[in-house]
Amino acid sequence: MVATFDELIERVKATIKETDSDAVRALQTSNDPTVIIDVREREEFVDGHIEGAEFIPRGQLDLKIETAVPKRDTPIVLYCAGGTRSALAARSLEELGYTDVKSMAGGFTAWKRSGYPVHIPKAMTSEQLTRYSRHLVIPEIGEKGQRKLIDAKVLLLGAGALGSPVAMYLTAAGVGTIGIIDSDVVDRSNLQRQILHTDEAVGTPKVESAKARMKALNPDVEIHTHQTWLSSENVLEIFEGYDVVVDGGDNFATRYLVNDACVRLGIPNVHGSVYRFEGQATSFVPHQGPCYRCLYPEPPPPELAPSCQEAGVLGVIPGVIGMLQAIEVIKLIVGIGEPLAGRLLTFDGLKTQFRELKLRRDPECALCGENAEWNGFIDYEVFCNVS
């Protein structure tokens, strides 16, 4: 006699481990390393899910589980709507060699009946699903990571050489809110490297030229412009509320100001600089590595820094460094990979060579050291490096 579907499911459940919504809630509110995976379809997931759950539909679980959970002894809890699909998925993972897999009995229905909190994410539109489709298929990003990008707020210091590639790629990536600080207007001499701007924009404020170009690329992104010179008087007000600051400044005074404000507010600072055929990038993440002052406690005297006009820069070098900065921002927002905190990546364009230098936090740093005291901002004389 052929078994019915219900009988088959009961047999599967008899061979796997099950847990209940109370136990899963206890895991969620502790520091337990268990990975919770929602195996329902996308439409069900966006209608509401358990906070922190990974989303991998059952039909894609076998293909994506190794990336999401590389260690086969990691504790895993699977859930669906009522417990059937998760039971089948649990058996599949056991067959793949995962040793600690459980299915949540009663599924998401039982979770809701227990009165436990339900996270309802901001649903992506059909246009967004199409626009970001190449992100959505990457397991490390997926819908969860893309929503983080959409919800993120990133501030760009400068709409010039470094700010141009960063602005274009973060706009294309779907960062929801991007702020731009720049007091300058577009000059024809900028166009050799500042790809945000066109010849028609010569004479117009850089922030307005940048906004028009970015909105043309992705109308969904909200652009906030600050056509002003960054100073100790306005820096905290402007930086407040942003998740990441990208330093594309062209002078030492501004770099110290950005660094000090980011440490003060606890905001990651993705730093980049260029000079002729060379460039460098790093991320200063407060309390996870050094700050700019750990490396350079005081700026060099002006006579040792070439002027913007004297130094020069190969136009494509800011493109290389700016793209590295954009990658850093995305990693920090989504929470993937290894940020450059504590590492300085240098690039030599003439040799086409990257080098990595280890950076260490200075325990005696006047700004972020163990005994540091906040004494306000220091207004240095402004002199250029290059942009």
DOLOKOL-263044 format. One line per field, with one value per residue (C-alpha): residue in three letters; residue number from 1; chain; x, y, z. Coordinates in Angstrom, 3 decimals. Each point is the difference from the previous one (the first is absolute). Layout:
N
type c(ALA_...)
seq c(NUM_...)
mol c(A_...)
x c(X_...)
y c(Y_...)
z c(Z_...)
This chain:
387
type c(MET_VAL_ALA_THR_PHE_ASP_GLU_LEU_ILE_GLU_ARG_VAL_LYS_ALA_THR_ILE_LYS_GLU_THR_ASP_SER_ASP_ALA_VAL_ARG_ALA_LEU_GLN_THR_SER_ASN_ASP_PRO_THR_VAL_ILE_ILE_ASP_VAL_ARG_GLU_ARG_GLU_GLU_PHE_VAL_ASP_GLY_HIS_ILE_GLU_GLY_ALA_GLU_PHE_ILE_PRO_ARG_GLY_GLN_LEU_ASP_LEU_LYS_ILE_GLU_THR_ALA_VAL_PRO_LYS_ARG_ASP_THR_PRO_ILE_VAL_LEU_TYR_CYS_ALA_GLY_GLY_THR_ARG_SER_ALA_LEU_ALA_ALA_ARG_SER_LEU_GLU_GLU_LEU_GLY_TYR_THR_ASP_VAL_LYS_SER_MET_ALA_GLY_GLY_PHE_THR_ALA_TRP_LYS_ARG_SER_GLY_TYR_PRO_VAL_HIS_ILE_PRO_LYS_ALA_MET_THR_SER_GLU_GLN_LEU_THR_ARG_TYR_SER_ARG_HIS_LEU_VAL_ILE_PRO_GLU_ILE_GLY_GLU_LYS_GLY_GLN_ARG_LYS_LEU_ILE_ASP_ALA_LYS_VAL_LEU_LEU_LEU_GLY_ALA_GLY_ALA_LEU_GLY_SER_PRO_VAL_ALA_MET_TYR_LEU_THR_ALA_ALA_GLY_VAL_GLY_THR_ILE_GLY_ILE_ILE_ASP_SER_ASP_VAL_VAL_ASP_ARG_SER_ASN_LEU_GLN_ARG_GLN_ILE_LEU_HIS_THR_ASP_GLU_ALA_VAL_GLY_THR_PRO_LYS_VAL_GLU_SER_ALA_LYS_ALA_ARG_MET_LYS_ALA_LEU_ASN_PRO_ASP_VAL_GLU_ILE_HIS_THR_HIS_GLN_THR_TRP_LEU_SER_SER_GLU_ASN_VAL_LEU_GLU_ILE_PHE_GLU_GLY_TYR_ASP_VAL_VAL_VAL_ASP_GLY_GLY_ASP_ASN_PHE_ALA_THR_ARG_TYR_LEU_VAL_ASN_ASP_ALA_CYS_VAL_ARG_LEU_GLY_ILE_PRO_ASN_VAL_HIS_GLY_SER_VAL_TYR_ARG_PHE_GLU_GLY_GLN_ALA_THR_SER_PHE_VAL_PRO_HIS_GLN_GLY_PRO_CYS_TYR_ARG_CYS_LEU_TYR_PRO_GLU_PRO_PRO_PRO_PRO_GLU_LEU_ALA_PRO_SER_CYS_GLN_GLU_ALA_GLY_VAL_LEU_GLY_VAL_ILE_PRO_GLY_VAL_ILE_GLY_MET_LEU_GLN_ALA_ILE_GLU_VAL_ILE_LYS_LEU_ILE_VAL_GLY_ILE_GLY_GLU_PRO_LEU_ALA_GLY_ARG_LEU_LEU_THR_PHE_ASP_GLY_LEU_LYS_THR_GLN_PHE_ARG_GLU_LEU_LYS_LEU_ARG_ARG_ASP_PRO_GLU_CYS_ALA_LEU_CYS_GLY_GLU_ASN_ALA_GLU_TRP_ASN_GLY_PHE_ILE_ASP_TYR_GLU_VAL_PHE_CYS_ASN_VAL_SER)
seq c(1_2_3_4_5_6_7_8_9_10_11_12_13_14_15_16_17_18_19_20_21_22_23_24_25_26_27_28_29_30_31_32_33_34_35_36_37_38_39_40_41_42_43_44_45_46_47_48_49_50_51_52_53_54_55_56_57_58_59_60_61_62_63_64_65_66_67_68_69_70_71_72_73_74_75_76_77_78_79_80_81_82_83_84_85_86_87_88_89_90_91_92_93_94_95_96_97_98_99_100_101_102_103_104_105_106_107_108_109_110_111_112_113_114_115_116_117_118_119_120_121_122_123_124_125_126_127_128_129_130_131_132_133_134_135_136_137_138_139_140_141_142_143_144_145_146_147_148_149_150_151_152_153_154_155_156_157_158_159_160_161_162_163_164_165_166_167_168_169_170_171_172_173_174_175_176_177_178_179_180_181_182_183_184_185_186_187_188_189_190_191_192_193_194_195_196_197_198_199_200_201_202_203_204_205_206_207_208_209_210_211_212_213_214_215_216_217_218_219_220_221_222_223_224_225_226_227_228_229_230_231_232_233_234_235_236_237_238_239_240_241_242_243_244_245_246_247_248_249_250_251_252_253_254_255_256_257_258_259_260_261_262_263_264_265_266_267_268_269_270_271_272_273_274_275_276_277_278_279_280_281_282_283_284_285_286_287_288_289_290_291_292_293_294_295_296_297_298_299_300_301_302_303_304_305_306_307_308_309_310_311_312_313_314_315_316_317_318_319_320_321_322_323_324_325_326_327_328_329_330_331_332_333_334_335_336_337_338_339_340_341_342_343_344_345_346_347_348_349_350_351_352_353_354_355_356_357_358_359_360_361_362_363_364_365_366_367_368_369_370_371_372_373_374_375_376_377_378_379_380_381_382_383_384_385_386_387)
mol c(A_A_A_A_A_A_A_A_A_A_A_A_A_A_A_A_A_A_A_A_A_A_A_A_A_A_A_A_A_A_A_A_A_A_A_A_A_A_A_A_A_A_A_A_A_A_A_A_A_A_A_A_A_A_A_A_A_A_A_A_A_A_A_A_A_A_A_A_A_A_A_A_A_A_A_A_A_A_A_A_A_A_A_A_A_A_A_A_A_A_A_A_A_A_A_A_A_A_A_A_A_A_A_A_A_A_A_A_A_A_A_A_A_A_A_A_A_A_A_A_A_A_A_A_A_A_A_A_A_A_A_A_A_A_A_A_A_A_A_A_A_A_A_A_A_A_A_A_A_A_A_A_A_A_A_A_A_A_A_A_A_A_A_A_A_A_A_A_A_A_A_A_A_A_A_A_A_A_A_A_A_A_A_A_A_A_A_A_A_A_A_A_A_A_A_A_A_A_A_A_A_A_A_A_A_A_A_A_A_A_A_A_A_A_A_A_A_A_A_A_A_A_A_A_A_A_A_A_A_A_A_A_A_A_A_A_A_A_A_A_A_A_A_A_A_A_A_A_A_A_A_A_A_A_A_A_A_A_A_A_A_A_A_A_A_A_A_A_A_A_A_A_A_A_A_A_A_A_A_A_A_A_A_A_A_A_A_A_A_A_A_A_A_A_A_A_A_A_A_A_A_A_A_A_A_A_A_A_A_A_A_A_A_A_A_A_A_A_A_A_A_A_A_A_A_A_A_A_A_A_A_A_A_A_A_A_A_A_A_A_A_A_A_A_A_A_A_A_A_A_A_A_A_A_A_A_A_A_A_A_A_A_A_A_A_A_A_A_A_A_A_A_A_A_A_A_A_A_A_A_A_A_A_A_A_A_A)
x c(0.000_1.421_0.507_-1.854_1.841_-0.911_1.379_3.241_0.357_-0.563_2.730_2.371_-0.786_0.685_3.566_0.952_0.316_-2.761_-0.194_-2.776_-0.582_0.741_3.445_0.730_-1.053_2.417_2.779_-0.876_0.297_3.341_3.470_-0.512_1.819_-2.963_-0.808_-3.729_-1.004_-3.351_-0.638_-3.274_-0.479_0.902_-3.603_-0.463_3.298_-0.671_-3.457_1.733_2.735_2.038_2.441_3.533_-1.042_1.898_-2.190_0.721_-3.029_-0.165_0.462_3.370_1.169_2.242_1.785_0.420_0.453_3.767_0.503_-2.423_1.176_3.419_0.600_-2.082_-0.069_-1.656_-3.366_-2.828_-3.740_-2.212_-3.543_-2.756_-3.700_-1.144_2.963_-0.278_2.484_2.476_-0.172_0.814_2.746_1.470_0.278_1.691_2.599_0.681_0.618_2.496_1.898_-1.367_-0.015_-2.093_-3.170_-3.476_-3.383_-2.295_-3.268_-3.031_2.175_-0.601_-3.680_0.912_2.444_-2.726_-2.512_2.507_-0.053_3.680_1.172_-0.214_2.363_-1.652_2.691_-0.505_-1.007_2.037_-1.897_-0.010_2.267_2.472_-0.059_0.965_2.582_1.812_-0.506_3.740_0.385_-2.946_1.521_3.215_-0.457_2.044_-2.312_-3.404_-3.159_1.078_3.217_-1.655_-2.570_2.872_1.423_-3.380_-0.412_3.573_1.149_3.468_1.689_2.582_2.541_0.723_-1.556_3.395_2.529_-0.641_-3.596_-0.920_0.461_-1.255_-3.161_-0.689_0.490_-1.867_-2.859_-0.029_0.166_-3.162_1.241_-3.228_1.288_3.218_1.199_2.614_2.101_1.852_0.279_1.671_-1.305_0.883_3.109_1.129_3.272_-2.031_-1.377_3.198_-0.783_-3.343_-2.295_-3.173_0.057_-0.279_1.181_-3.514_0.254_3.034_-0.733_-2.811_0.264_1.518_-2.685_-2.745_1.870_0.581_-3.623_-1.281_2.354_-0.804_-3.769_0.272_1.710_-2.373_-3.112_-0.743_3.032_-0.588_2.766_0.742_2.289_2.130_1.562_2.227_3.548_0.266_1.099_0.191_-3.208_-2.182_1.672_-1.949_-3.317_0.642_1.429_-2.728_-2.271_2.267_1.159_3.300_2.102_2.194_2.999_0.947_1.456_3.002_1.675_1.402_-2.081_-3.212_1.289_0.666_-3.381_-1.788_1.963_-0.650_-3.722_-0.376_1.750_-2.106_-3.255_1.096_-0.399_2.273_2.202_1.004_3.148_1.713_2.723_1.872_3.268_1.214_0.159_-0.714_-2.913_-1.006_-3.154_-0.965_-2.941_0.180_-2.635_-0.253_1.247_0.658_3.330_2.113_-1.270_1.744_1.749_1.463_1.966_0.574_-0.367_0.620_-0.092_3.273_1.050_-1.523_3.376_0.303_-3.356_-0.134_-2.815_-2.906_1.283_3.636_-0.505_-2.385_-1.660_-0.581_-3.724_-0.766_1.755_-2.916_-2.258_1.948_0.062_-3.585_-1.267_1.891_-1.704_-3.394_0.685_0.927_-3.245_-2.091_1.823_-0.485_-3.708_-0.837_2.338_1.996_3.658_2.944_0.042_3.337_-0.073_3.565_1.295_1.196_-0.252_2.347_0.000_2.847_-1.390_3.362_0.710_-3.677_0.762_-1.958_1.631_-1.605_1.387_-1.115_-1.197_-0.095_-2.031_2.102_-0.992_1.391_-1.984_-1.289_-3.371_-0.789_2.623_-0.801_0.380_-1.138_-2.091_-2.150_1.213_-1.894_1.048_3.300_-0.172_3.115_1.170_-1.456_2.524_-0.486_1.377_-1.749_-3.454)
y c(0.000_3.417_2.416_3.302_3.313_0.540_-3.424_0.790_3.269_-1.780_-2.470_2.872_1.755_-3.218_-0.023_3.636_2.250_2.490_3.004_2.431_3.741_0.512_-1.536_2.018_3.200_-0.822_-0.438_3.299_1.958_-1.552_-0.109_-3.537_-0.645_-1.823_1.147_0.428_-0.505_0.832_-2.503_1.517_1.857_3.659_1.246_-1.694_1.298_3.663_-0.246_-0.646_-2.171_-0.667_2.829_-0.986_-3.055_-0.786_-0.354_-3.008_-1.523_-3.764_-0.400_1.798_-1.364_-2.755_2.488_2.862_-1.646_-0.482_3.720_1.022_-2.630_-1.367_-2.018_-3.152_-0.197_3.425_-0.212_0.774_0.499_-0.050_1.274_0.376_0.830_-3.115_-2.331_-2.215_1.619_0.574_-3.679_-1.044_2.619_-1.292_-3.496_1.406_1.812_-3.116_-1.856_2.726_-0.659_2.679_-1.512_2.356_0.897_0.486_0.865_2.369_-1.832_2.014_2.384_3.722_-0.517_-1.352_2.861_2.581_-1.861_0.138_3.796_0.315_3.051_-0.064_2.036_1.493_1.378_2.796_-1.863_0.559_1.134_-1.978_2.676_-0.439_-3.774_0.433_2.745_-1.872_-3.512_-0.648_0.828_-2.134_-3.188_0.477_-2.035_2.457_2.860_-1.271_1.866_0.473_1.727_2.044_1.303_1.055_1.989_1.564_0.998_1.324_3.605_0.824_3.403_0.857_2.656_1.453_-0.384_0.016_-2.577_-2.610_0.962_-0.544_-3.796_-0.498_1.971_-1.832_-3.498_0.562_1.523_-2.968_-2.388_1.529_1.749_1.699_3.352_1.642_3.346_2.074_2.812_2.282_3.771_0.148_0.495_-2.117_1.154_-1.317_-1.150_-2.339_-2.056_-1.991_-2.006_1.099_-2.210_1.116_3.221_0.930_2.943_1.434_0.188_2.320_2.929_-1.738_-1.199_-3.467_-1.241_0.917_-1.503_-3.175_-0.227_0.277_-2.727_-2.330_0.446_-0.763_-3.275_-1.023_2.110_-1.968_1.335_3.027_2.575_2.585_2.823_2.185_2.803_1.205_-0.144_-2.605_1.588_-0.694_1.993_-2.105_-3.434_-1.701_1.353_-1.229_-3.419_-0.835_-2.815_-1.452_-3.619_0.425_2.996_-0.206_2.310_1.208_3.246_1.658_1.592_-1.033_2.383_-1.565_-3.537_0.699_1.654_-2.968_-2.470_1.816_0.397_-3.671_-1.175_2.379_-1.326_-3.628_-0.001_-2.064_2.172_-1.466_1.881_0.391_2.197_0.255_1.504_-0.083_-3.754_-1.238_-0.360_-1.557_-1.040_-1.179_0.022_1.661_-1.783_1.505_-2.390_-2.783_1.303_3.147_3.436_2.456_1.648_-3.348_0.087_3.735_1.781_3.389_1.218_0.702_3.618_1.580_0.318_-3.814_-0.530_0.788_2.249_-1.406_1.580_-1.061_-3.647_-1.225_-3.404_-2.508_0.237_-3.688_-0.433_1.555_-2.454_-2.955_1.372_1.248_-3.426_-1.539_2.498_-0.904_-3.689_0.816_1.912_-2.883_-2.519_2.150_0.502_-3.592_-1.478_-2.274_-0.655_1.554_3.803_1.774_1.040_-0.437_-0.389_2.550_-1.022_1.894_-0.001_0.827_0.707_-0.061_-3.504_-1.056_-1.260_-0.147_-0.190_-0.484_1.557_-0.882_2.911_-0.045_2.062_2.298_-0.507_3.482_1.646_3.378_-0.688_-3.732_-1.196_-1.602_3.265_2.373_3.004_1.985_3.597_1.120_0.315_1.441_2.399_-0.538_2.165_-1.369_-1.104_-2.461_-3.419_-0.850_-0.723)
z c(0.000_-1.027_2.896_-0.038_0.041_3.644_0.878_-1.836_1.892_3.315_-0.900_-0.816_3.276_1.859_-1.359_0.628_3.026_0.747_2.278_0.854_-0.185_3.708_-0.354_-3.143_1.751_2.817_-2.554_-1.645_3.247_0.993_-1.484_-1.265_-3.317_-1.556_-3.527_-0.645_-3.641_-1.576_-2.825_-1.237_-3.268_-0.412_0.164_3.355_1.362_-0.811_1.582_3.304_1.474_3.106_0.651_-0.990_-2.022_-3.182_-3.073_-2.188_-1.790_0.304_-3.764_0.205_3.348_-1.344_-2.265_2.482_3.388_-0.307_-0.522_2.736_2.502_-1.027_3.193_0.082_3.802_0.341_1.829_-2.448_0.479_-3.096_-0.143_-2.582_0.302_1.833_0.415_-3.077_-2.366_2.793_0.954_-3.554_-0.133_3.256_-1.420_-3.118_2.099_2.029_-3.247_-0.923_3.209_2.358_3.463_2.141_-1.910_1.444_-1.474_1.919_0.593_-1.017_-1.984_-0.224_0.780_3.434_0.480_-0.582_2.169_2.832_-0.292_-0.842_-1.989_-3.780_-2.146_-3.085_-2.323_-2.440_-3.140_-3.138_-3.063_-3.229_-1.510_2.863_-0.354_-3.638_0.591_2.772_-1.368_-0.272_3.691_1.021_-1.381_2.007_3.215_2.082_-1.009_-1.100_0.916_3.596_-0.985_-2.725_2.461_2.257_-2.900_-0.737_3.651_0.347_0.149_-1.323_0.001_-2.660_0.786_-3.405_-3.449_-1.649_-1.112_2.695_0.635_-3.649_-0.250_3.553_-0.734_-3.263_1.385_3.272_-1.967_-2.341_2.974_1.441_3.139_1.014_1.210_-1.123_1.276_-1.822_1.465_-2.410_-0.159_-3.420_-3.539_-3.010_-1.839_-3.371_1.564_2.222_-2.876_-0.569_3.162_1.515_-2.069_1.777_-1.975_-3.669_-2.059_0.116_3.798_-0.003_2.302_1.924_3.620_0.192_2.361_-2.475_-2.953_2.019_1.106_-3.573_-1.220_2.908_-0.329_-3.715_0.894_2.802_0.704_3.189_1.871_2.219_-0.406_2.702_-1.077_2.254_-2.009_2.775_1.296_2.754_3.269_3.698_0.382_-2.314_-0.157_2.796_-1.230_-3.551_0.982_2.513_-1.209_-2.684_0.185_-1.861_-1.046_-3.113_0.180_-3.471_1.271_-1.583_3.027_3.342_2.062_-1.271_0.521_3.666_0.388_-1.612_2.103_3.268_-0.701_-0.974_3.159_2.046_-1.561_-0.382_-3.789_-2.292_-2.200_-3.372_-0.935_-3.351_-1.454_-3.317_-1.216_-3.605_-0.827_3.525_2.364_3.279_1.812_3.468_2.383_3.386_2.070_3.502_2.700_-2.535_-1.210_-0.177_-0.875_-2.307_2.952_1.071_-3.249_-0.313_3.361_-1.634_-3.626_-1.806_-0.510_-3.113_-1.740_-0.092_-1.736_-3.740_-1.106_-1.987_-3.194_0.520_0.898_-2.684_-0.251_-2.782_-0.625_0.393_3.383_1.954_-1.835_1.416_3.555_-0.147_-1.023_2.926_2.297_-1.464_0.654_3.596_0.517_-1.319_2.190_3.093_-0.686_-0.882_2.602_-2.289_-0.713_1.810_0.089_-0.306_3.664_1.198_-3.545_-2.546_-3.650_-2.303_-3.798_-2.363_-3.444_-1.770_1.280_0.155_3.479_3.237_3.421_3.382_3.158_3.507_2.100_3.772_2.395_2.143_3.657_0.674_-2.820_1.148_-1.623_0.298_2.488_3.325_1.924_-2.720_0.950_-2.391_-0.204_-3.086_-3.611_-1.158_-2.945_-2.087_-2.859_-3.247_-2.595_-2.826_-0.751_-3.283_-1.400)
